[in-house]
Amino acid sequence: MPEFLLDVHLSPEDLVAGLVRDVREGLGATPKRLPPKYFYDARGSELFEEITRLPEYYPTRAERAILEQCADDMADASEADTLVELGSGSSQKTRLLLDGLARAGTLRRYIPVDVSPTALEEAMKALSVDYPELALHGMVGDFEHHLGLIPPGGRRMVAFLGGTIGNLTPEDRARFLAEVRSGLGPGDSFLLGTDLVKEPVRLVRAYDDSAGVTAEFNRNVLHVLNHRLGADFDTEAFEHVALWDAEQEWVEMRLRSTRAQRVTITELGLDIGFERDEELRTEISAKFTRDRVEAELADAGLALGEWWTDPAGDFALSLSRPS
């Protein structure tokens, strides 16, 4: 049997409590909003995997191209013997970094962090076969709340890939980066994936594909609320909207009510009204320039060192250290 450690800091009850809190706050706000993390039930995860293969959706391919070309440089620059990955999921892209560290002769340990114990166990079982000498220490936790509980020791490279940081508001990004910095010790480093600012038309297409997969993914959050909280959303009464906010430099995804309607959320005892054309924000995806990344890292006490992009300059991976 494969051997690995798994620390659990987030229970199913914790996840339910977080969902209840976020739905109460978000649907009671003006304008209404929901966090994007609730897209990802089993169906949502399948849809997102399909999105990553769409011709319009470039970020996953661009980031993978950087990792394929520059993983050895990242290993050399970090000198890490431990890779920590926040929001690790299936750990597929991670293998490129693990291979780079292995070729550098430094790889000792991998610490994946995710909210799903099932995903962590499946990923570590597969990795234990392909990397039999690698120490595996998973952690069930939320990167917004449990960074201080990441196992210490070794020379760690903390990786936050996929441009996920763009889902956070500027205030939440500042808080997150400060917490990352507070957890880094001497010799540790931080590898961050950021999608870069580009033509608005191309950005919007990445979140509003011609096949309608992203629209189905967006509406899936309503299916999640129906299933988990006994809500009665008519998902077909909401249309998918994606737009570029030039001032904030982010793409917003919204669900627009096609008619006046009321929604009951049984488990919360809530009755929520939607006007015709009222919109519910389900995601922001901020885009960055190098200057913005460097400034936000600096505000958190991190000094930008290396900067890698794909050949088209669509996406960036940056390595920073405590300043």
C-alpha positions as CSV (number, residue, x, y, z in Angstrom):
1,M,0.0,0.0,0.0
2,P,1.3,3.5,-0.8
3,E,2.4,5.5,2.3
4,F,1.7,9.2,2.8
5,L,0.7,11.6,5.5
6,L,-2.6,13.5,5.4
7,D,-3.4,16.3,7.9
8,V,-7.1,17.3,8.0
9,H,-7.9,20.8,9.1
10,L,-11.2,21.2,7.2
11,S,-14.1,18.9,7.9
12,P,-17.2,18.3,5.8
13,E,-19.1,20.3,8.5
14,D,-16.7,23.2,8.1
15,L,-17.3,23.2,4.4
16,V,-21.1,23.3,4.9
17,A,-20.8,26.1,7.4
18,G,-18.6,28.1,5.0
19,L,-21.2,27.6,2.2
20,V,-24.0,28.7,4.5
21,R,-22.1,31.8,5.5
22,D,-21.1,32.7,2.0
23,V,-24.6,32.3,0.6
24,R,-26.2,34.3,3.3
25,E,-23.8,37.1,2.9
26,G,-23.5,37.0,-0.9
27,L,-27.2,36.8,-1.7
28,G,-28.0,39.4,0.9
29,A,-25.5,41.9,-0.6
30,T,-26.1,44.6,-3.2
31,P,-25.3,43.6,-5.9
32,K,-25.6,39.9,-5.2
33,R,-22.5,37.7,-5.4
34,L,-21.2,34.2,-4.8
35,P,-17.6,33.0,-4.4
36,P,-16.3,31.0,-7.4
37,K,-15.1,28.1,-5.3
38,Y,-18.7,26.7,-5.3
39,F,-18.6,25.9,-9.0
40,Y,-16.5,22.8,-8.2
41,D,-18.7,19.9,-7.4
42,A,-18.0,16.8,-9.4
43,R,-19.9,18.2,-12.5
44,G,-18.3,21.6,-12.2
45,S,-14.9,20.0,-12.1
46,E,-15.7,18.0,-15.2
47,L,-16.9,21.2,-17.0
48,F,-13.8,23.1,-16.0
49,E,-11.5,20.4,-17.4
50,E,-13.5,20.7,-20.6
51,I,-13.0,24.5,-20.5
52,T,-9.2,24.1,-20.3
53,R,-9.3,22.3,-23.7
54,L,-11.4,24.9,-25.5
55,P,-9.6,26.9,-28.2
56,E,-10.7,30.2,-26.6
57,Y,-9.3,29.3,-23.1
58,Y,-5.6,29.9,-23.3
59,P,-4.4,30.2,-19.6
60,T,-4.0,26.4,-18.9
61,R,-2.0,25.8,-22.1
62,A,0.1,28.9,-21.6
63,E,1.0,28.0,-18.0
64,R,1.8,24.5,-19.0
65,A,4.1,25.7,-21.8
66,I,6.1,27.8,-19.3
67,L,6.4,24.8,-16.9
68,E,7.5,22.5,-19.7
69,Q,10.2,25.0,-20.8
70,C,11.3,26.5,-17.5
71,A,10.8,23.9,-14.7
72,D,14.6,23.3,-14.6
73,D,15.2,27.1,-14.2
74,M,12.6,27.2,-11.4
75,A,14.3,24.3,-9.6
76,D,17.7,26.0,-9.9
77,A,16.4,29.4,-8.8
78,S,14.5,28.1,-5.8
79,E,17.0,25.4,-4.7
80,A,14.0,23.9,-3.1
81,D,13.8,20.4,-1.6
82,T,10.1,20.6,-0.8
83,L,7.3,21.7,-3.1
84,V,4.1,23.0,-1.4
85,E,1.2,23.5,-3.8
86,L,-1.9,25.5,-2.8
87,G,-5.1,24.2,-4.4
88,S,-3.3,21.2,-5.8
89,G,-6.4,19.3,-7.2
90,S,-5.2,16.3,-9.3
91,S,-1.5,17.5,-9.2
92,Q,-1.1,17.0,-12.9
93,K,0.9,20.2,-13.8
94,T,2.8,19.7,-10.5
95,R,4.6,16.7,-12.1
96,L,6.5,19.1,-14.3
97,L,7.9,21.0,-11.3
98,L,8.6,17.7,-9.4
99,D,10.5,16.5,-12.4
100,G,12.5,19.7,-12.6
101,L,13.4,19.4,-8.9
102,A,14.3,15.8,-9.3
103,R,16.6,16.6,-12.2
104,A,18.3,19.2,-10.0
105,G,18.9,16.5,-7.4
106,T,17.1,18.4,-4.6
107,L,13.6,16.9,-4.5
108,R,12.7,15.4,-1.1
109,R,9.0,16.2,-0.3
110,Y,5.7,17.3,-1.8
111,I,3.0,18.9,0.3
112,P,-0.3,19.3,-1.7
113,V,-3.0,21.5,-0.1
114,D,-6.6,21.2,-1.1
115,V,-10.1,21.2,0.3
116,S,-10.9,17.8,-1.1
117,P,-9.5,14.8,0.9
118,T,-10.5,12.5,-2.0
119,A,-8.6,14.5,-4.6
120,L,-5.5,14.6,-2.3
121,E,-5.6,10.8,-1.6
122,E,-6.0,9.9,-5.3
123,A,-3.2,12.3,-6.3
124,M,-0.8,11.0,-3.6
125,K,-1.5,7.4,-4.4
126,A,-0.6,8.0,-8.1
127,L,2.5,10.0,-7.2
128,S,3.7,7.4,-4.7
129,V,3.9,4.9,-7.6
130,D,5.7,7.3,-10.0
131,Y,7.9,8.9,-7.3
132,P,8.6,6.1,-4.8
133,E,11.4,8.0,-3.0
134,L,9.3,11.2,-2.6
135,A,7.9,11.9,0.9
136,L,4.2,12.9,0.5
137,H,2.4,15.0,3.2
138,G,-1.0,16.2,2.1
139,M,-3.1,18.8,3.9
140,V,-6.9,19.2,3.8
141,G,-7.4,22.9,4.2
142,D,-8.4,26.2,2.6
143,F,-5.6,28.4,1.3
144,E,-7.5,31.4,2.5
145,H,-7.6,30.2,6.1
146,H,-5.0,27.5,6.9
147,L,-1.7,28.8,5.5
148,G,-0.2,28.9,9.0
149,L,-0.8,25.1,9.3
150,I,1.4,24.0,6.3
151,P,4.0,21.6,7.5
152,P,7.4,23.3,8.1
153,G,10.9,22.1,7.4
154,G,13.1,21.9,4.4
155,R,13.7,24.5,1.8
156,R,10.2,25.1,0.5
157,M,8.9,26.5,-2.8
158,V,5.2,27.4,-2.2
159,A,3.4,27.3,-5.6
160,F,0.0,28.9,-6.3
161,L,-0.6,28.1,-10.0
162,G,-3.4,28.5,-12.5
163,G,-4.0,32.3,-12.1
164,T,-6.3,31.5,-9.2
165,I,-5.0,34.5,-7.3
166,G,-7.0,36.6,-9.8
167,N,-10.3,35.3,-8.2
168,L,-9.5,37.3,-5.1
169,T,-10.4,40.9,-4.7
170,P,-7.5,43.4,-4.2
171,E,-8.1,43.4,-0.5
172,D,-8.2,39.6,-0.3
173,R,-5.1,39.3,-2.4
174,A,-3.2,41.6,-0.1
175,R,-4.3,39.6,2.9
176,F,-3.4,36.3,1.2
177,L,0.0,37.5,0.1
178,A,0.8,38.8,3.6
179,E,-0.1,35.4,5.0
180,V,2.1,33.6,2.5
181,R,4.9,35.9,3.4
182,S,4.5,35.3,7.1
183,G,4.7,31.6,6.6
184,L,8.0,31.7,4.6
185,G,11.2,31.0,6.4
186,P,14.8,31.6,5.3
187,G,15.5,30.0,2.0
188,D,11.8,29.6,1.1
189,S,10.3,31.0,-2.1
190,F,6.9,31.6,-3.7
191,L,6.0,30.6,-7.2
192,L,2.9,32.5,-8.5
193,G,0.9,32.1,-11.6
194,T,-0.8,35.2,-13.1
195,D,-2.8,35.7,-16.2
196,L,-1.6,38.9,-18.0
197,V,-3.6,41.9,-19.4
198,K,-4.3,41.6,-23.1
199,E,-6.9,42.5,-25.7
200,P,-10.4,42.7,-24.0
201,V,-12.1,40.8,-26.8
202,R,-9.8,37.9,-26.4
203,L,-10.1,38.0,-22.6
204,V,-13.9,37.9,-22.8
205,R,-13.9,35.1,-25.3
206,A,-11.9,33.0,-22.9
207,Y,-14.9,33.2,-20.5
208,D,-17.7,33.1,-23.0
209,D,-16.8,30.3,-25.4
210,S,-18.8,29.6,-28.6
211,A,-19.7,26.1,-27.5
212,G,-21.4,27.4,-24.3
213,V,-19.4,25.2,-21.9
214,T,-18.5,28.2,-19.7
215,A,-22.1,29.2,-19.6
216,E,-23.0,25.7,-18.3
217,F,-20.1,25.9,-15.8
218,N,-21.4,29.3,-14.6
219,R,-24.9,28.0,-14.1
220,N,-23.6,25.0,-12.3
221,V,-23.2,27.0,-9.1
222,L,-27.0,27.2,-9.0
223,H,-27.2,23.4,-9.3
224,V,-24.8,23.2,-6.3
225,L,-27.1,25.4,-4.2
226,N,-30.2,23.4,-5.3
227,H,-28.5,20.2,-4.3
228,R,-26.7,21.2,-1.1
229,L,-29.1,23.7,0.4
230,G,-32.5,22.7,-1.0
231,A,-32.8,25.8,-3.2
232,D,-35.2,25.9,-6.1
233,F,-33.2,28.0,-8.7
234,D,-34.6,27.6,-12.2
235,T,-31.2,27.4,-13.8
236,E,-32.6,28.1,-17.3
237,A,-34.0,31.4,-16.1
238,F,-30.4,32.8,-15.7
239,E,-28.2,33.6,-18.7
240,H,-24.4,33.7,-18.6
241,V,-22.7,37.1,-18.9
242,A,-18.9,37.8,-19.2
243,L,-17.5,41.3,-19.4
244,W,-14.2,43.2,-19.1
245,D,-13.9,45.8,-16.4
246,A,-11.2,48.1,-17.7
247,E,-10.9,50.1,-14.5
248,Q,-10.3,47.0,-12.3
249,E,-8.6,45.1,-15.0
250,W,-10.6,41.9,-14.5
251,V,-13.1,39.8,-16.3
252,E,-16.4,39.3,-14.4
253,M,-18.7,36.4,-14.8
254,R,-22.3,37.0,-13.9
255,L,-25.7,35.2,-14.1
256,R,-28.5,37.5,-15.3
257,S,-32.1,36.8,-14.3
258,T,-34.2,36.6,-17.5
259,R,-37.4,37.4,-15.6
260,A,-38.6,38.6,-12.2
261,Q,-38.6,35.6,-9.9
262,R,-38.2,34.5,-6.3
263,V,-36.0,31.7,-5.1
264,T,-36.4,29.7,-1.8
265,I,-33.4,28.3,-0.1
266,T,-35.0,25.8,2.2
267,E,-32.0,24.9,4.4
268,L,-31.4,28.6,5.2
269,G,-35.0,29.6,5.5
270,L,-34.4,32.3,2.9
271,D,-36.6,33.7,0.2
272,I,-34.6,35.8,-2.3
273,G,-36.1,38.0,-5.0
274,F,-34.5,38.7,-8.4
275,E,-35.7,41.5,-10.7
276,R,-35.7,41.0,-14.5
277,D,-32.1,41.6,-15.7
278,E,-30.7,41.6,-12.2
279,E,-27.2,40.1,-12.1
280,L,-25.5,37.8,-9.7
281,R,-21.7,38.0,-9.8
282,T,-20.1,34.6,-9.6
283,E,-16.5,35.2,-10.4
284,I,-13.8,37.9,-11.0
285,S,-10.6,37.0,-12.8
286,A,-8.1,39.7,-12.4
287,K,-5.4,40.2,-15.0
288,F,-2.0,41.5,-14.2
289,T,1.1,43.4,-15.5
290,R,4.6,42.7,-14.3
291,D,4.5,46.0,-12.5
292,R,1.3,45.2,-10.6
293,V,2.6,41.8,-9.6
294,E,5.9,43.3,-8.4
295,A,4.1,46.0,-6.4
296,E,1.6,43.7,-4.7
297,L,4.4,41.3,-3.8
298,A,6.4,44.1,-2.4
299,D,3.5,45.4,-0.3
300,A,3.4,41.9,1.3
301,G,7.1,41.9,2.0
302,L,8.1,39.7,-1.0
303,A,10.8,40.6,-3.5
304,L,10.2,39.6,-7.1
305,G,13.2,37.7,-8.5
306,E,12.6,35.6,-11.6
307,W,9.8,36.1,-14.2
308,W,8.9,33.6,-16.9
309,T,6.2,33.9,-19.7
310,D,5.0,31.7,-22.5
311,P,6.2,32.7,-26.0
312,A,3.1,34.7,-26.7
313,G,3.4,36.6,-23.4
314,D,-0.1,35.6,-22.3
315,F,0.7,34.2,-18.8
316,A,3.5,34.6,-16.3
317,L,5.1,32.6,-13.5
318,S,7.1,34.6,-11.0
319,L,9.4,33.5,-8.2
320,S,9.8,35.8,-5.2
321,R,11.4,35.6,-1.8
322,P,11.0,37.4,1.5
323,S,12.5,40.8,1.3
